[in-house]
């Protein structure tokens, strides 16, 4: 647990993913969605993906995102295409 707390972005939980793994998978999906449509889309996801996108959009370190944001359950959050493209470029 201490190892994870000291490096939450890259530490994998046994049998699970790191935040980095989740972010890469999420942004691959977002890239695919963006390439397939020219319209607004609604994405329903787990809170961790919302935290990850928001941390990149707002330039907040992963280890600070839980304290920086208070994202409730089933709360709509709007990201623009520009937000997503900026965040995607930060993942590269």
KELO-310128 format. One record per residue: residue number from 1; residue in one letter; chain; x, y, z of N, C-alpha, C in turn. Coordinates in nm, 2 decimals. Layout:
% residues N
[NUM "A" "A" [X Y Z] [X Y Z] [X Y Z]] ...
% end
This chain:
% residues 92
[1 "X" "A" [0.08 -0.12 0.00] [0.00 0.00 0.00] [0.09 0.13 0.00]] [2 "X" "A" [0.19 0.12 0.08] [0.28 0.24 0.08] [0.35 0.27 -0.05]] [3 "X" "A" [0.39 0.16 -0.12] [0.45 0.17 -0.25] [0.35 0.24 -0.34]] [4 "X" "A" [0.22 0.20 -0.34] [0.12 0.25 -0.43] [0.10 0.40 -0.39]] [5 "X" "A" [0.09 0.43 -0.26] [0.07 0.57 -0.22] [0.18 0.66 -0.27]] [6 "X" "A" [0.30 0.61 -0.27] [0.42 0.69 -0.31] [0.43 0.71 -0.46]] [7 "X" "A" [0.36 0.62 -0.54] [0.37 0.63 -0.69] [0.24 0.58 -0.75]] [8 "X" "A" [0.12 0.64 -0.72] [-0.01 0.59 -0.77] [-0.02 0.59 -0.92]] [9 "X" "A" [0.05 0.67 -0.99] [0.04 0.67 -1.13] [0.09 0.54 -1.20]] [10 "X" "A" [0.20 0.49 -1.15] [0.26 0.37 -1.22] [0.26 0.24 -1.14]] [11 "X" "A" [0.22 0.24 -1.01] [0.22 0.12 -0.94] [0.09 0.04 -0.96]] [12 "X" "A" [0.12 -0.09 -1.00] [0.00 -0.18 -1.03] [-0.04 -0.25 -0.90]] [13 "X" "A" [-0.17 -0.25 -0.88] [-0.22 -0.32 -0.76] [-0.22 -0.47 -0.81]] [14 "X" "A" [-0.18 -0.56 -0.72] [-0.18 -0.71 -0.76] [-0.31 -0.75 -0.83]] [15 "X" "A" [-0.29 -0.80 -0.95] [-0.41 -0.85 -1.02] [-0.48 -0.74 -1.09]] [16 "X" "A" [-0.43 -0.61 -1.08] [-0.50 -0.50 -1.14] [-0.42 -0.41 -1.23]] [17 "X" "A" [-0.46 -0.29 -1.25] [-0.39 -0.19 -1.33] [-0.34 -0.08 -1.25]] [18 "X" "A" [-0.24 -0.01 -1.30] [-0.20 0.12 -1.25] [-0.29 0.23 -1.31]] [19 "X" "A" [-0.29 0.35 -1.25] [-0.36 0.46 -1.31] [-0.31 0.48 -1.45]] [20 "X" "A" [-0.18 0.47 -1.47] [-0.13 0.49 -1.61] [-0.19 0.39 -1.71]] [21 "X" "A" [-0.20 0.26 -1.66] [-0.26 0.16 -1.75] [-0.40 0.20 -1.79]] [22 "X" "A" [-0.48 0.24 -1.69] [-0.62 0.29 -1.71] [-0.62 0.41 -1.80]] [23 "X" "A" [-0.54 0.50 -1.78] [-0.53 0.62 -1.86] [-0.50 0.59 -2.01]] [24 "X" "A" [-0.40 0.50 -2.03] [-0.37 0.46 -2.17] [-0.48 0.39 -2.23]] [25 "X" "A" [-0.55 0.30 -2.16] [-0.66 0.23 -2.22] [-0.78 0.33 -2.25]] [26 "X" "A" [-0.80 0.42 -2.16] [-0.91 0.52 -2.18] [-0.88 0.61 -2.29]] [27 "X" "A" [-0.76 0.66 -2.30] [-0.73 0.75 -2.41] [-0.72 0.69 -2.55]] [28 "X" "A" [-0.69 0.56 -2.55] [-0.70 0.48 -2.68] [-0.84 0.48 -2.72]] [29 "X" "A" [-0.93 0.45 -2.63] [-1.07 0.45 -2.66] [-1.12 0.59 -2.70]] [30 "X" "A" [-1.08 0.69 -2.63] [-1.13 0.83 -2.67] [-1.08 0.86 -2.81]] [31 "X" "A" [-0.95 0.83 -2.84] [-0.90 0.85 -2.97] [-0.98 0.79 -3.08]] [32 "X" "A" [-1.02 0.66 -3.05] [-1.11 0.59 -3.15] [-1.24 0.66 -3.17]] [33 "X" "A" [-1.30 0.69 -3.06] [-1.43 0.76 -3.06] [-1.42 0.89 -3.14]] [34 "X" "A" [-1.32 0.97 -3.12] [-1.30 1.10 -3.19] [-1.28 1.07 -3.33]] [35 "X" "A" [-1.21 0.97 -3.37] [-1.18 0.94 -3.51] [-1.31 0.89 -3.59]] [36 "X" "A" [-1.40 0.84 -3.51] [-1.52 0.78 -3.57] [-1.64 0.87 -3.58]] [37 "X" "A" [-1.64 0.99 -3.52] [-1.75 1.08 -3.52] [-1.72 1.22 -3.53]] [38 "X" "A" [-1.81 1.30 -3.58] [-1.79 1.45 -3.59] [-1.90 1.51 -3.51]] [39 "X" "A" [-1.96 1.44 -3.42] [-2.07 1.49 -3.34] [-2.04 1.48 -3.19]] [40 "X" "A" [-2.13 1.54 -3.11] [-2.11 1.53 -2.97] [-2.14 1.39 -2.93]] [41 "X" "A" [-2.07 1.35 -2.82] [-2.09 1.21 -2.77] [-2.11 1.22 -2.62]] [42 "X" "A" [-2.17 1.12 -2.57] [-2.19 1.10 -2.42] [-2.11 0.97 -2.38]] [43 "X" "A" [-2.02 0.99 -2.29] [-1.94 0.88 -2.24] [-1.98 0.86 -2.10]] [44 "X" "A" [-2.01 0.74 -2.06] [-2.04 0.70 -1.93] [-1.93 0.61 -1.88]] [45 "X" "A" [-1.87 0.65 -1.77] [-1.75 0.58 -1.73] [-1.73 0.58 -1.57]] [46 "X" "A" [-1.64 0.50 -1.52] [-1.61 0.50 -1.38] [-1.54 0.64 -1.34]] [47 "X" "A" [-1.55 0.67 -1.22] [-1.50 0.80 -1.17] [-1.35 0.81 -1.19]] [48 "X" "A" [-1.28 0.70 -1.19] [-1.13 0.71 -1.20] [-1.09 0.77 -1.34]] [49 "X" "A" [-1.17 0.73 -1.44] [-1.14 0.79 -1.58] [-1.16 0.94 -1.58]] [50 "X" "A" [-1.27 0.98 -1.51] [-1.30 1.12 -1.51] [-1.19 1.19 -1.43]] [51 "X" "A" [-1.14 1.14 -1.32] [-1.03 1.20 -1.25] [-0.91 1.21 -1.33]] [52 "X" "A" [-0.88 1.10 -1.41] [-0.76 1.10 -1.49] [-0.77 1.21 -1.60]] [53 "X" "A" [-0.88 1.21 -1.67] [-0.90 1.32 -1.77] [-0.88 1.46 -1.71]] [54 "X" "A" [-0.95 1.48 -1.60] [-0.95 1.61 -1.54] [-0.81 1.65 -1.49]] [55 "X" "A" [-0.74 1.55 -1.44] [-0.60 1.58 -1.39] [-0.51 1.63 -1.50]] [56 "X" "A" [-0.53 1.56 -1.62] [-0.45 1.61 -1.73] [-0.50 1.74 -1.79]] [57 "X" "A" [-0.63 1.76 -1.80] [-0.68 1.88 -1.86] [-0.64 2.00 -1.77]] [58 "X" "A" [-0.65 1.98 -1.64] [-0.62 2.09 -1.54] [-0.48 2.09 -1.49]] [59 "X" "A" [-0.39 2.00 -1.55] [-0.25 1.99 -1.51] [-0.23 1.97 -1.36]] [60 "X" "A" [-0.30 1.87 -1.31] [-0.29 1.83 -1.17] [-0.22 1.70 -1.16]] [61 "X" "A" [-0.12 1.69 -1.08] [-0.05 1.56 -1.07] [-0.14 1.45 -1.02]] [62 "X" "A" [-0.12 1.33 -1.07] [-0.21 1.21 -1.04] [-0.22 1.19 -0.89]] [63 "X" "A" [-0.11 1.21 -0.82] [-0.11 1.18 -0.67] [-0.19 1.29 -0.60]] [64 "X" "A" [-0.22 1.40 -0.66] [-0.30 1.51 -0.60] [-0.44 1.52 -0.65]] [65 "X" "A" [-0.48 1.43 -0.74] [-0.62 1.45 -0.80] [-0.73 1.42 -0.71]] [66 "X" "A" [-0.71 1.32 -0.62] [-0.82 1.29 -0.52] [-0.85 1.41 -0.43]] [67 "X" "A" [-0.75 1.49 -0.40] [-0.77 1.60 -0.31] [-0.81 1.73 -0.39]] [68 "X" "A" [-0.77 1.73 -0.52] [-0.80 1.85 -0.60] [-0.94 1.85 -0.65]] [69 "X" "A" [-1.00 1.73 -0.67] [-1.14 1.73 -0.73] [-1.23 1.65 -0.63]] [70 "X" "A" [-1.35 1.69 -0.63] [-1.45 1.62 -0.55] [-1.56 1.59 -0.65]] [71 "X" "A" [-1.54 1.47 -0.72] [-1.64 1.43 -0.82] [-1.73 1.33 -0.76]] [72 "X" "A" [-1.86 1.37 -0.75] [-1.96 1.28 -0.69] [-2.00 1.17 -0.79]] [73 "X" "A" [-2.08 1.08 -0.74] [-2.13 0.97 -0.81] [-2.24 1.01 -0.91]] [74 "X" "A" [-2.23 0.96 -1.03] [-2.32 0.99 -1.14] [-2.34 1.14 -1.17]] [75 "X" "A" [-2.23 1.21 -1.17] [-2.23 1.35 -1.20] [-2.18 1.38 -1.34]] [76 "X" "A" [-2.26 1.45 -1.42] [-2.22 1.49 -1.55] [-2.11 1.59 -1.55]] [77 "X" "A" [-2.01 1.56 -1.63] [-1.89 1.65 -1.64] [-1.87 1.67 -1.79]] [78 "X" "A" [-1.86 1.79 -1.83] [-1.84 1.82 -1.98] [-1.70 1.85 -2.01]] [79 "X" "A" [-1.64 1.78 -2.10] [-1.51 1.81 -2.16] [-1.53 1.84 -2.31]] [80 "X" "A" [-1.46 1.94 -2.35] [-1.47 1.97 -2.49] [-1.37 1.88 -2.57]] [81 "X" "A" [-1.39 1.88 -2.70] [-1.30 1.81 -2.78] [-1.15 1.86 -2.76]] [82 "X" "A" [-1.14 1.99 -2.75] [-1.01 2.05 -2.73] [-0.95 2.00 -2.60]] [83 "X" "A" [-1.03 1.99 -2.49] [-0.98 1.93 -2.37] [-0.92 1.79 -2.38]] [84 "X" "A" [-1.00 1.71 -2.45] [-0.96 1.57 -2.47] [-0.84 1.56 -2.56]] [85 "X" "A" [-0.83 1.64 -2.66] [-0.71 1.63 -2.75] [-0.59 1.68 -2.67]] [86 "X" "A" [-0.60 1.79 -2.59] [-0.49 1.83 -2.51] [-0.45 1.73 -2.41]] [87 "X" "A" [-0.54 1.66 -2.34] [-0.51 1.56 -2.25] [-0.44 1.44 -2.32]] [88 "X" "A" [-0.49 1.40 -2.44] [-0.44 1.29 -2.51] [-0.29 1.32 -2.55]] [89 "X" "A" [-0.26 1.44 -2.59] [-0.13 1.48 -2.62] [-0.03 1.47 -2.50]] [90 "X" "A" [-0.09 1.49 -2.38] [0.00 1.48 -2.26] [0.03 1.34 -2.23]] [91 "X" "A" [-0.05 1.25 -2.28] [-0.03 1.10 -2.25] [0.08 1.05 -2.34]] [92 "X" "A" [0.11 1.11 -2.45] [0.21 1.06 -2.54] [0.35 1.08 -2.49]] 
% end
